[in-house]
Amino acid sequence: MLRRLTVAMVLALVALGAAASIASASSREVEIVSQGEPPATVPKHVHYFTTIQAAVDATTHGAWVLIEPGVYDEEVKVTKPHAGIFIRGMEPPTP
């Protein structure tokens, strides 16, 4: 439970710090984390992963990691080679 809360807090802080909009990501790599199957047709700069860490590990500077709603029980580390990425949940939290 504490790990999930920590991941949620880190993701919230990263999302708040992201000044660029998702629209600016159109020409950059986009890594999507999903617990379901990817769609049949995926744009060429979009990749699907089942864990947040795998998506982060596949990034380069300026890439986006978009996380679909779900529970991801994992510890995520963003190391120096992956600095400058944007991590954001795809659905805003409900009050």
Z-matrix of the N, CA and C atoms (Angstrom, degrees):
N
C 1 1.454
C 2 1.526 1 111.10
N 3 1.351 2 115.93 1 -43.64
C 4 1.461 3 119.83 2 179.91
C 5 1.526 4 111.22 3 -64.54
N 6 1.344 5 116.27 4 -37.99
C 7 1.457 6 120.05 5 179.47
C 8 1.522 7 110.53 6 -65.07
N 9 1.325 8 117.30 7 -41.41
C 10 1.474 9 120.41 8 178.38
C 11 1.518 10 110.53 9 -62.49
N 12 1.338 11 115.64 10 -41.80
C 13 1.457 12 120.09 11 179.29
C 14 1.522 13 110.02 12 -64.40
N 15 1.330 14 117.39 13 -40.91
C 16 1.459 15 121.26 14 178.78
C 17 1.521 16 110.72 15 -63.08
N 18 1.327 17 117.17 16 -45.98
C 19 1.468 18 120.67 17 178.29
C 20 1.519 19 109.84 18 -60.93
N 21 1.328 20 116.95 19 -43.00
C 22 1.468 21 120.57 20 -179.83
C 23 1.524 22 110.70 21 -63.15
N 24 1.324 23 117.01 22 -40.92
C 25 1.464 24 120.35 23 179.44
C 26 1.518 25 111.38 24 -66.56
N 27 1.325 26 117.04 25 -42.82
C 28 1.463 27 120.52 26 178.85
C 29 1.523 28 110.28 27 -63.36
N 30 1.317 29 116.24 28 -44.16
C 31 1.465 30 119.34 29 179.56
C 32 1.522 31 111.20 30 -63.83
N 33 1.331 32 117.12 31 -39.04
C 34 1.463 33 120.46 32 178.50
C 35 1.526 34 110.77 33 -63.58
N 36 1.336 35 116.97 34 -42.64
C 37 1.459 36 120.21 35 179.12
C 38 1.521 37 111.75 36 -65.65
N 39 1.316 38 116.98 37 -41.35
C 40 1.465 39 120.44 38 178.82
C 41 1.525 40 109.80 39 -64.46
N 42 1.337 41 116.18 40 -42.59
C 43 1.468 42 119.85 41 -179.61
C 44 1.522 43 110.71 42 -63.30
N 45 1.330 44 117.26 43 -40.02
C 46 1.464 45 119.87 44 178.69
C 47 1.524 46 111.23 45 -66.21
N 48 1.315 47 116.70 46 -32.13
C 49 1.453 48 120.28 47 -178.57
C 50 1.519 49 114.02 48 -80.09
N 51 1.309 50 117.08 49 -12.28
C 52 1.475 51 120.28 50 -178.91
C 53 1.517 52 109.62 51 -77.83
N 54 1.309 53 116.68 52 109.90
C 55 1.458 54 120.67 53 -176.81
C 56 1.526 55 112.26 54 -86.01
N 57 1.302 56 116.49 55 -25.51
C 58 1.470 57 120.13 56 -178.73
C 59 1.520 58 110.34 57 -78.07
N 60 1.291 59 116.93 58 152.47
C 61 1.457 60 120.52 59 177.93
C 62 1.524 61 110.78 60 -89.66
N 63 1.312 62 117.13 61 162.01
C 64 1.459 63 121.10 62 178.20
C 65 1.529 64 110.77 63 -61.84
N 66 1.295 65 117.07 64 -28.53
C 67 1.465 66 120.37 65 179.46
C 68 1.525 67 111.27 66 -60.84
N 69 1.329 68 117.25 67 -31.50
C 70 1.458 69 119.43 68 -179.47
C 71 1.519 70 112.02 69 -73.05
N 72 1.317 71 117.76 70 -9.37
C 73 1.462 72 121.07 71 -178.70
C 74 1.523 73 112.63 72 -84.87
N 75 1.312 74 118.07 73 2.02
C 76 1.456 75 120.17 74 -173.24
C 77 1.525 76 113.81 75 -59.16
N 78 1.339 77 118.60 76 -31.21
C 79 1.459 78 120.00 77 -179.43
C 80 1.521 79 111.98 78 -101.03
N 81 1.316 80 118.47 79 3.90
C 82 1.459 81 122.76 80 -179.26
C 83 1.507 82 110.20 81 -107.74
N 84 1.326 83 113.74 82 168.37
C 85 1.456 84 119.86 83 176.87
C 86 1.525 85 109.82 84 -67.65
N 87 1.319 86 116.16 85 139.20
C 88 1.457 87 122.21 86 176.44
C 89 1.523 88 107.32 87 -127.33
N 90 1.315 89 114.96 88 121.47
C 91 1.460 90 121.39 89 178.59
C 92 1.525 91 106.81 90 -105.98
N 93 1.323 92 117.59 91 123.98
C 94 1.455 93 121.98 92 -178.38
C 95 1.524 94 108.98 93 -110.32
N 96 1.328 95 115.38 94 129.76
C 97 1.460 96 121.11 95 177.97
C 98 1.518 97 107.03 96 -101.66
N 99 1.324 98 115.87 97 124.68
C 100 1.456 99 120.86 98 -175.14
C 101 1.518 100 110.11 99 -143.20
N 102 1.320 101 115.43 100 146.45
C 103 1.457 102 120.23 101 174.95
C 104 1.516 103 111.30 102 -92.65
N 105 1.328 104 115.98 103 -4.24
C 106 1.462 105 120.78 104 178.90
C 107 1.518 106 111.23 105 -108.33
N 108 1.301 107 115.15 106 -173.76
C 109 1.467 108 121.46 107 178.67
C 110 1.528 109 109.92 108 -79.39
N 111 1.338 110 118.07 109 142.89
C 112 1.462 111 119.46 110 175.40
C 113 1.528 112 110.56 111 -68.42
N 114 1.320 113 117.05 112 157.80
C 115 1.468 114 119.40 113 178.29
C 116 1.527 115 110.66 114 -65.07
N 117 1.312 116 115.88 115 163.54
C 118 1.466 117 121.58 116 -178.46
C 119 1.530 118 111.78 117 -62.78
N 120 1.324 119 116.43 118 -37.26
C 121 1.460 120 121.31 119 -179.96
C 122 1.530 121 108.89 120 -114.79
N 123 1.330 122 115.95 121 122.83
C 124 1.459 123 121.56 122 -178.58
C 125 1.526 124 108.38 123 -122.32
N 126 1.348 125 117.99 124 129.87
C 127 1.470 126 119.58 125 177.55
C 128 1.527 127 111.61 126 -57.34
N 129 1.320 128 117.05 127 156.19
C 130 1.464 129 120.77 128 -170.97
C 131 1.530 130 114.45 129 -65.81
N 132 1.308 131 120.35 130 -25.52
C 133 1.466 132 122.33 131 -179.72
C 134 1.526 133 112.57 132 -97.52
N 135 1.332 134 117.20 133 13.60
C 136 1.466 135 122.04 134 -177.73
C 137 1.524 136 109.52 135 -115.20
N 138 1.327 137 115.24 136 134.85
C 139 1.462 138 120.83 137 178.30
C 140 1.519 139 109.13 138 -132.02
N 141 1.315 140 117.22 139 143.92
C 142 1.466 141 122.37 140 -178.76
C 143 1.524 142 110.91 141 -106.45
N 144 1.336 143 115.86 142 141.34
C 145 1.455 144 123.27 143 178.42
C 146 1.521 145 109.26 144 -136.69
N 147 1.321 146 116.47 145 158.36
C 148 1.471 147 120.30 146 178.45
C 149 1.523 148 111.94 147 -100.36
N 150 1.342 149 117.72 148 -10.63
C 151 1.466 150 120.25 149 175.77
C 152 1.523 151 109.41 150 -128.45
N 153 1.323 152 115.23 151 151.39
C 154 1.461 153 120.90 152 178.40
C 155 1.522 154 109.60 153 -65.93
N 156 1.341 155 116.85 154 -41.92
C 157 1.467 156 120.26 155 -178.22
C 158 1.524 157 111.69 156 -61.30
N 159 1.320 158 117.75 157 -42.04
C 160 1.471 159 120.47 158 178.69
C 161 1.524 160 110.61 159 -61.80
N 162 1.328 161 117.11 160 -39.71
C 163 1.464 162 120.64 161 178.55
C 164 1.524 163 110.45 162 -66.21
N 165 1.331 164 117.49 163 -44.53
C 166 1.464 165 121.24 164 178.17
C 167 1.526 166 110.41 165 -60.71
N 168 1.319 167 117.18 166 -43.95
C 169 1.465 168 121.49 167 -178.86
C 170 1.532 169 112.15 168 -62.72
N 171 1.315 170 117.87 169 -24.55
C 172 1.468 171 121.97 170 -178.83
C 173 1.526 172 113.05 171 -88.37
N 174 1.340 173 117.52 172 -1.20
C 175 1.460 174 120.56 173 -174.24
C 176 1.511 175 113.86 174 -86.61
N 177 1.326 176 113.00 175 163.36
C 178 1.453 177 122.54 176 167.82
C 179 1.523 178 106.86 177 -129.84
N 180 1.310 179 117.11 178 170.60
C 181 1.471 180 122.03 179 -178.33
C 182 1.533 181 111.24 180 -50.57
N 183 1.322 182 116.20 181 131.12
C 184 1.458 183 121.54 182 177.64
C 185 1.516 184 115.07 183 88.63
N 186 1.332 185 117.63 184 -4.57
C 187 1.474 186 120.57 185 -179.44
C 188 1.527 187 110.44 186 -77.19
N 189 1.304 188 114.88 187 161.19
C 190 1.467 189 122.53 188 177.82
C 191 1.517 190 109.71 189 -111.46
N 192 1.337 191 116.11 190 139.83
C 193 1.459 192 123.06 191 169.09
C 194 1.525 193 105.61 192 -115.91
N 195 1.313 194 116.39 193 111.98
C 196 1.465 195 122.06 194 -179.82
C 197 1.519 196 108.66 195 -106.20
N 198 1.323 197 116.16 196 127.64
C 199 1.454 198 121.06 197 -173.52
C 200 1.524 199 109.91 198 -109.99
N 201 1.331 200 115.32 199 118.33
C 202 1.457 201 119.96 200 177.00
C 203 1.527 202 109.28 201 -71.18
N 204 1.337 203 117.41 202 155.44
C 205 1.465 204 120.43 203 -179.60
C 206 1.530 205 111.71 204 -56.18
N 207 1.311 206 115.56 205 143.79
C 208 1.455 207 121.66 206 179.55
C 209 1.513 208 110.00 207 156.10
N 210 1.303 209 116.29 208 178.67
C 211 1.457 210 122.27 209 177.12
C 212 1.521 211 107.29 210 -107.01
N 213 1.320 212 116.53 211 120.64
C 214 1.459 213 122.90 212 -179.75
C 215 1.530 214 107.24 213 -117.12
N 216 1.309 215 116.80 214 101.79
C 217 1.455 216 122.63 215 -176.27
C 218 1.523 217 108.84 216 -89.43
N 219 1.333 218 115.91 217 84.49
C 220 1.456 219 120.92 218 -177.27
C 221 1.525 220 109.67 219 -156.87
N 222 1.291 221 115.72 220 159.41
C 223 1.458 222 122.16 221 173.30
C 224 1.523 223 106.59 222 -101.42
N 225 1.326 224 116.54 223 129.37
C 226 1.463 225 120.68 224 -176.21
C 227 1.520 226 109.38 225 -113.17
N 228 1.322 227 115.61 226 130.93
C 229 1.462 228 121.22 227 177.33
C 230 1.519 229 109.09 228 -121.68
N 231 1.326 230 115.64 229 127.12
C 232 1.460 231 121.44 230 175.48
C 233 1.520 232 106.44 231 -102.77
N 234 1.320 233 116.51 232 110.85
C 235 1.457 234 121.45 233 -177.94
C 236 1.523 235 110.69 234 -92.99
N 237 1.318 236 115.68 235 169.67
C 238 1.461 237 121.69 236 -174.99
C 239 1.535 238 114.56 237 -52.51
N 240 1.340 239 119.65 238 -40.27
C 241 1.473 240 117.97 239 179.22
C 242 1.539 241 113.45 240 -62.68
N 243 1.326 242 116.51 241 -16.28
C 244 1.467 243 120.61 242 -178.38
C 245 1.531 244 111.81 243 -111.40
N 246 1.320 245 116.86 244 14.56
C 247 1.468 246 120.60 245 179.01
C 248 1.524 247 109.76 246 -63.84
N 249 1.315 248 116.50 247 151.42
C 250 1.459 249 120.72 248 177.90
C 251 1.512 250 113.87 249 83.39
N 252 1.342 251 117.27 250 22.00
C 253 1.466 252 120.46 251 176.20
C 254 1.525 253 108.73 252 -100.48
N 255 1.299 254 116.40 253 165.04
C 256 1.453 255 122.87 254 178.74
C 257 1.526 256 108.39 255 -115.79
N 258 1.325 257 116.92 256 128.88
C 259 1.467 258 121.63 257 178.80
C 260 1.518 259 107.04 258 -120.45
N 261 1.329 260 115.90 259 127.16
C 262 1.462 261 119.19 260 -176.91
C 263 1.522 262 110.42 261 -149.34
N 264 1.329 263 114.92 262 141.71
C 265 1.455 264 120.52 263 172.78
C 266 1.515 265 109.32 264 -74.01
N 267 1.307 266 117.21 265 147.54
C 268 1.462 267 121.23 266 -176.92
C 269 1.521 268 112.77 267 -86.51
N 270 1.316 269 117.68 268 -6.73
C 271 1.459 270 120.85 269 179.52
C 272 1.524 271 107.60 270 -135.24
N 273 1.347 272 117.32 271 127.80
C 274 1.465 273 117.86 272 -179.54
C 275 1.529 274 110.68 273 -65.88
N 276 1.342 275 115.93 274 151.15
C 277 1.467 276 118.92 275 178.48
C 278 1.527 277 110.99 276 -66.36
N 279 1.299 278 115.87 277 150.51
C 280 1.464 279 119.86 278 177.52
C 281 1.530 280 108.62 279 -93.74
N 282 1.335 281 116.55 280 147.15
C 283 1.473 282 118.82 281 -178.70
C 284 1.501 283 113.49 282 -68.11
